[in-house]
């Protein structure tokens, strides 16, 4: 599905008296999020009657709004990224599974993002445009954080997307991760703290560990994270983690609350150093299990540990083969 290129200028029509600039921008470009619209206005991309506009500025009938920013921001869908290299580990007529490298976003929220799985997908499978919940997430059934590597499930048609999303909501999709955390742990643990947005830092989630905790009256999401110790060495523990829920930052927030944050996590690591120079959190989505949306058969896809994470295990003397 192709999206026509938008205009670069717009005239405020009669009857639109004292409309805010940011509101008019979103009316002209409805696929831009409020955050993206505000960011573009702050960068001086939108001008009113030949002068840079401000987001709270009032516009009147006959005023001319023009766009003078980078052309890609006006894109109505992700720009295909033909230079991106991502491994496709499984594909059939309904689904495909990608092995996302660390440092690559799953998707963006405007044409500003040029290097994401969404850009890659539209380069290799243009037919995915229009599949999914949003034009910015072509076929993407779920997400991984930018600096988490591993498996991402993609639907190739809307019926498959709806079925797989239903499986996620019902906890029927198995997701397994490998993680390295600070501190020595033993045995198995299940962390079932509900999660909410941290009122002190909106970029974070926070675990609600007692019924008395009320993080700013925020909504809470139920979440369950199962931890299994594989190896411990030199003050670190290598874990296998299973989750059936998929709350934003679930594993990272749960491990922080448990007192064993991920190695290299800049947001949930509590200011701990990065002694191995990893440059990202040690978290890899290694195993994905789902029911095929058409055949109903079980599908399992696995991803090997990336070399940057493997080198850390080598330095700790942890074997790369484990049960």
Secondary structure, 3 states (H helix, E strand, C coil): CCCCCCCCEEECCCCCCCEEHHHHHHHHCCCCCHHHHHHHHHCCCEEECCEECCCCCEECCCCEEEECCCHHHHCCCCCCCCCCCCEEEEECCCEEEEEECCCCECCCCCCCCCCEHHHHHHHHCHHHCCCCCCCCCCCECCCCCCCCEEEEEEECCHHHHHHHHHHHHCCCCEEEEEEEEECCCCCEEEECCEEEECCCCCCCEEEECCCCCCCCCCCCECCCEEEEEEEEECCEEEEEEEECCCCCCHHHHHHHHHCCCECCCCCCCCCCCCCCCCCCCCEEEEEEEEECCCCCCEEEEECCCCHHHHHHHHHHCCCCCCC
